[in-house]
Amino acid sequence: MADNSELEGAVRTRTEEELKEPDEYRVVLINDDFTTMEFVVSVLMTVFHKPIPEATRIMLDVHRKGKGTVGIYSYDIAVTKINQVHQLAKQNGFPLKCTMEKA
């Protein structure tokens, strides 16, 4: 058994792991010449739970600026929402694209 007298006066330090917030990702809709404005508003309301005025504003950003930010999410949520958009677009015959970029 070790002699505890060697440890007298020693300071015990504890390394604390720094908790880090998860990275966030900006989800962006990309404009195309085929997807209807109505469909984009519908996607924004169903997938992203946006109210009509906000969905309309985002849709107009997509239409006028070529892309529009939908929201900022953690990685897993962003990927899930992007997949939902692509699945809905495909089911409805639209080439709507949705991407993410680090926020």
Residue pairs with C-beta under 8 A, 6 or more apart in sequence:
22 74
22 75
23 74
23 75
23 102
23 103
24 72
24 73
24 74
24 102
24 103
25 72
25 73
25 74
25 75
25 78
25 100
25 101
25 102
25 103
26 69
26 71
26 72
26 100
26 101
26 102
26 103
27 48
27 69
27 70
27 71
27 72
27 73
27 78
27 81
27 82
27 98
27 99
27 100
28 67
28 68
28 69
28 70
28 98
28 99
28 100
28 101
29 40
29 43
29 44
29 58
29 62
29 67
29 68
29 70
29 85
29 96
29 97
29 98
30 62
30 66
30 67
30 96
30 97
30 98
30 99
31 62
31 63
31 65
31 66
31 67
32 94
32 95
32 96
32 97
34 94
34 95
35 89
35 94
35 95
35 96
36 94
37 59
37 63
39 89
39 92
39 94
39 96
40 55
40 58
40 59
40 62
40 63
40 96
41 52
41 55
41 56
41 59
43 85
43 88
43 89
43 96
44 50
44 54
44 55
44 58
44 59
44 70
45 51
45 52
45 55
46 88
47 81
47 84
47 85
47 88
48 55
48 70
48 71
48 81
50 58
50 70
58 68
58 69
58 70
59 68
60 68
61 67
61 68
61 69
62 68
70 81
70 98
72 103
73 81
78 100
79 100
81 98
82 98
82 99
82 100
85 96
85 98
86 96
86 97
86 98
89 95
89 96
89 97
